Amino acid sequence: MARTASLSGFPEWLPEERLVEQHVLDSLRRTFELHGFSSIETRAVETVGQLLRKGEIDKEVYGLSRLQDDEGEEAGKGKHDPHALALHFDLTVPFARYVVENAGYLAFPFRRYQIQKVWRGERPQEGRAREFTQADIDVVGDGELPFRYDVEIALVIAEALGALPIPEFRLRINNRKLAEGFYRGIGLTDTAGVLRSIDKLEKIGPDKVAGLLKSELGATDEQAQAALNLAGIKTEDTSFVAQVRSLGVSNDLLEEGLNELEQVIEAAVKRVPGKVVADLSIARGLDYYTGTVVETVLVGHEQLGSICSGGRYDALASKGNRKFPGVGLSIGVTRLVSRILSQDLAKASRSVPTAVFVALTSDESWGEAQDVATELRSRGIAAEVAAKAEKFGRQIKFADRRGIPFVWFTDEDGKHQVKDIRSGEQVDADPATWTPSDEDIRVQVAAAPAS
């Protein structure tokens, strides 16, 4: 189980916990690269103007300043100075800047994945940290981006999450065009405001959302109820199309969104059955989303919130008249790992990468022991050597405390033996040929059996 961090909101992992996190990261990298996504890394800081130009989360942004200014240097730029520096709160906004600045060097559509730390000034609680790791994938086009990439991104994420030691999950997918077209069709013109209200549905409930729609946006009782009726539609297939049309609203943008969402759900039902739901309550609070929007929950752990979110953005990145539309999703790695550890959903097979502990017969045998360890390492077997020659029983106990499964012995005649300290079995061995099982040569991380 993950221990409580001494500084709230900034988690740190014990070695065995870090092995679980590394397994998650390695698995995600492997899946992303199998689908042709290239890895990039952007700087940790952006200007305040860059970070705040889309959406309204300035209260969560950490500003960056020196504790002491040089003599004569301008003291303390204001928190809303657009040229001041701040830590990035997600990876999408920095990626948009990266695309614009490097457009001449990139081949479009550009497929990128990015795994980095981000910082957000939220109130710490389970699933919400102030420093955390995200894993993002995006496809960005130059001028246009075929809608087919919206479908592909959903399938890649379903595959990536399916390879992790986590419970069942569901991608909850909606389309902003569908929602905005519907709101316009019922006479609500402040579609961004309606979306922000609907985005609060699970937190405050339908009655309070209806109150917001009426008090803040001037909606009538009938309009508020129609918006809630739309948000109440959830299907595991394309039957949502008929349900939306049965509400009797007509709008061209609504039809475009319906068609796009139908394509995503239809492909998912065929290729990743049971992993995707059309959920018309999903809105996503940030303003830069323009089409497909996604949130993902762990079944049975819905109170954790979304573990993977994102969608289509057509105007986040631009350079003059040149537009770079994109679609992407972001996995909350720290949120996932925290739940895996706190609920014992998966464990590492041992707490260290070392597979073999090479014991010393005498202090003079240290050089020969290093030769054995070097031979083992050359074949991909992690090994470490004892620091001093103690009784073999004490050396075995040390290896056991470290979680190392095998201890290597070399007697005065140069004869080698290796002992599995879990079973007690000891056999003759040659450092040039002996190899443990695949399960022991590397740390294994496996999901706990379902209860």
N, C-alpha and C positions, 0 to 999 in steps of 0.2 A: 504493500500500500504506500502511496506517495506521502511523504512527511510534509508537515506544514512549514512553509518557507519563513525564515526569520524576518524578511522584509516583504510585507504583503503585496501580492501582485507580481512578484518577480520570482517565478519558480526555479528551483535547482533540483537536479536528479541525482540520486545515488547511482553508483556504477551499474548495478543490475537494472535500474530504471532507465538509465541512459542507453543501455543495450536495446531495450524495447523501443525507445524513441528512434535509435539508429536503424532498427529493423523497419520501422514505418517509413522513414525517410528513404532508405535504400529501395524499398519496394515501390514507392511512388516514383523515384527516379527511373527505375527499370521500366515501369509501365509507360511513363511519359516518353522515354527515349525509344521504346518499341514503336510508338506511334509517330516518331519523327520530330518531336519537339526538342529544340536546342536550349541548353541552359545559359542563362545570363544572370548577372548580379548588378544591381544598381546601388548607388551610394545610400548611406543611411539617412542623410539629410536632404531636404528640399527647401526652397524658399517658402515663406508663409503664403505669398501670393499664389504660388503653384499649388500648394496643398489645399487651399480654401476656395479655389475657383469653381469647384463643383461640389454641391451638397452643403450641408450646414452642420459641421461637427467641430467647430473651432474650440469648443469647451474641452474636447478630448485630445487636442494636439499639444505635444510637449515642445515648448520653445527651447532653443539652444542658445546659451550665452556663456561668456567667460565669467568666472568668479571675480576677476579683477581686470579692469581695462588698462591698457597701456596709457601712459601719461599723454594727454592731448587727444586721446581717442574718444570718439563720440560715446557718451555713457548711455547704456541701457536703451536700445531701440524699443519703441512701443510694441506691444504684443500683436498689433495689427499692421505693423510696418510690412509691406509686401516683400521687402528685400531681406528681412530678418530670416534666420535659419531655424528650422524645426525638424524634429524626427518624423519620418514618414509613419503614417497611421495605417496604411495598407500598401500593397504592391502595385495596384492598378494605376493610381495617379502617377507615381514615379515611372512606371512603364510607358505611359502615354508620353511623358516628357522625353524618355529615352528614344522612343520611336521617331519623334519629330527631329531630335538632334542627330540621329544616326540614319535617317531615311536613305541617304545616298549610299550607304554601305550595306543595306539589308535587301534581301530578295523577298518580294511579296508574292502571295500571302506569307507573312512571317509567323512561324510557329515557335513559341517560346514557352519554357517553363522556368520558374524562379522559386527558390526555397530560401527564405531569409527571415531574420527577426524583424518585427515591427513593434511600435510603441503606441499605446493608446491610454489616455488618462481616465479610465473607467473606474467605477467602484469595484474593487476585487471581490469575486465570489467564485464558486465552482464554475468552471467553464469560461470565466472572464478574467484575464490577467492583464497587467499593464505592459509587460514585455512578453511577447509570444512569437512562435514561429508559424508562418503561413507557407503553403505550397500552392502556387498559382500556375495555371496554363491558360494561354490565350492564342488566338489566331487573329492577326491584324492584316487588313488589305490596304491597298493604295487606291483610293477613289471609290471602290466598291468591294464588298465581300459577300459572296454567294451565301444564301441562307443555309445551304447544306452544312456549313461549318457549325451552325447552332446545333444541328442534329449530332454531328460527330463529337463535339465537345461533351455533350451529355453521355454519349456511349463510352468515351474514354474515361470519364470520371467514374461511371458505374463500374467499369473494369478495374480501375485503380483502387477504389474503395473495396471492391469484392476480393481483392488480394490481401487485404489487411486483416489482422486478428481482432475483428470487431463484430458486434451483433448485426443482425439484419438491419438494413437501412432503406430509406425511401427518398428518392429525388422528387421533390414537390415542385412542379413546373407550371408557370403561367406565362402570359405574354402581355407586355405593357400596351401594345397596340389594341389588343382585344379589350383590355380594361378601359383605356382612354376613349376608344371608339364607343364603348357602351355608355360611359359617363356623358359624353357629348350627345349621344342619342337620346338620353333622358333629360337633357337640358342643363347638366352641370359642366360649366366651362372651365373652372379651375381644377383641371384633371390632376395636376401635381398635388394640390391640396387634398383631393379625395384619396389619392394613393397613399399619402402620408397618414391619413386617418385610418384607412383600411389596414395599413401596415401594423397598426396597434391592436388589431382585432383580438389576437390571442392573449394579449397582455391585459386588456381592460374590458373585453366582452362586447357583444353586439349593441347592447343598450347605450353604453357610453360612447361607442363609435357613432351611433345614430345621433346622439346628442351633439357630438363634435361637428358632424356634417351639417346639422341644422343651425347650430349657434355660430360656427366659424365660417361656413361656406354658404349659408343661406338656403340650404336644401329644404324642400318640403318633406312632409311625412312620407309621401309616395316615392319621392326620389331617394330618400335615405333607405327606405325598405327595398327598393329595386337594387341599389348598390349592394346591400347586404345579401339579397337573394343571389346575385351574381357570385359574391364571395363564398357563398355556401355550397357551390358546385364542386364536387370532388369525384373523379372517376379514375379507374385503373386502365381504361381503354379510351377509345375516341367517342364514346357516347356523350361526352360533355358537349359536343357540337350541337346535338339535337336539344339538349337541356338549355343551352344558351339561347338558341333560336326560339325556344318555346316561351321565353320571356318577352318576345314581341318587340324587340328593339332593332332598328335598322340604321346602319351606318357603314360607310365604305371601309374606314379604318378598323372597325370591329370585324368585318369580314376578312380583312387581310390578316389580322391577328389570329382569328379562328383557324384560318388555313395553315398558318405557320405552326401554331401549337399542335394542330392535328398531325402535321408531318413528324414533329419530334416524338409525340406519343406513339404514333403508328410504328416508327422505327424501333423505339424502345420496347414495345410489346413483343416485337419480333426477335430482337437481338439480346435484350436483357430483361426477360419477363419477370414481373413481380418487383422490379427495382424502381419503377417510375410511376408517379401519380400526377394526373392533371389536377391542380389545386388552384382554383381561381381566387383564393384569398391571398395568395403570395403577391406582394407588391414591391418589396425592396425599397427602403427609405431614401437611398441616394438618388439624386436627380439625373445622373448621367445615363441610366439605363433606358433603352428605347424599344426593345422588343422582348425576346425571351428572357425570363427571370427565373432563377432557381434557388431553392433552399433545400437542405438535406437534413433529415433527422435519423437518429438511431431508434429503431423500434424498441419500445420499452424504456427508453431514456429520453423521451421527448422534452422533459423539463430542462435538459442540458442546452437546448436551443439548436440552431443550425450548425452543423459541422462542416458544411460546404455550401458556399453561396456565390452568386454572380449572375452573369447574363450578357446580353447584347448591348453594345454602346456604339452609336453611329457618329457621335460628335465629340467624344472625349479628347481625341487628338486631332489637331489641325495645324497647318502651316500655310498662312495666306489663304488662297482658294483651294488648297490641297487638303483633302480629308483622309483620315485613316480610321475607318470603321473597324470594329473588332468584336469578338465574343470571347468570354473567358470565365473561369470558375476558380475559386480560392478555397482550399481546404485548411481549416483551422487545426494545424498539427498539434499544437500544445493543448487545445481543448480536447482533442481525441485522446492523446496520450494520458492526460490527467484522468479522464474517465476510465481508460484501460487499467491504469494503475490503482486508482481508488476502489474500483470494483473487482479487482483481480480477474479481469477479462482475458488477460494473457500474461505469460511469464517467460523470462529467459531461462534457458536450461542450466546456466551457471552465471556467476556474477563477474567473471573475468574472461577475456578472450583466450587466456593461456590454456592449452590442452595438456602440456607436459611440464612437470617440475623436475629438473635434473638435480638429483641429490649429490652431495659431496662425500666421498669416502674419507678424505683428509683435506686440509686446507691447501696442500700442494697439488691436489687433483683438480683445482679450479680451471686451469687451462684446458685439460682434457674434457672437462664437463662443458666448457664453452664450445669446444669442437663438436661435441654431440649436439648441443643446442643449435649450432650453426647449420649442421647437416639436416636437422629436422626442419628448421626454418626455410632452408633452400627448397624444400618440397611442400611448403605452405602449411606447416604444422607449427602453431604458436608455442614457443617454449621459453622458459626462464630458468636461471641457474641459482641455486642456493647461495646465500652470501657467506655462510661459514659452515664448517663441518661440525654438526652436532650429532647426537645419537639419531639413528635412522627413524626411530619412533617419533622424535620431536620434529624431524623434517617432514614426515608424513602428516603429522597433525597440522603443521603450518600450511601444507598444500591443501589439506581438507578445509581449513578455515578460509582459505582464499577461494575455494570452490573449484580447484584444479582436479580433474579426474584421474590423471596418470602421474606416477612418480618413476623416474628413470634411475637405475643403479648401475654403477660400473665397479667391479671388484678390482683388487690389486693385480689380477692376472689379465685385466682388460676385457673380461666377459661382461656383456651387457644384459640386463634384465629390465622389464618394465612391469609395473604393478598397477592394476586398476583398483584404486583404493575404495571404490564403492562396493565391489564384489569380493575383493581380496585376492583375485586371480593374478598370478605372477608368471610371466613367460619369458623365455630367451628372446632377445630382439637385436636387430642390426639397425643402427641409426640411418643407414643408407637405404633401407627397404621397409622398415616397420611403419605401418600407417594405421591410425585408429579408424573407426567407422565414420561414415559421412556425418552421422548425427553428433559425433564427438569432436570431429576436426574443427568445426565452427560452432559458435553459440547458436542454438536454435531458439526461436520465439514462436510459441504456439498458442492458439486460442484455448481458453479453458473449456472443458466439456460443457455443453448446454445443460442447465439444470431442469 
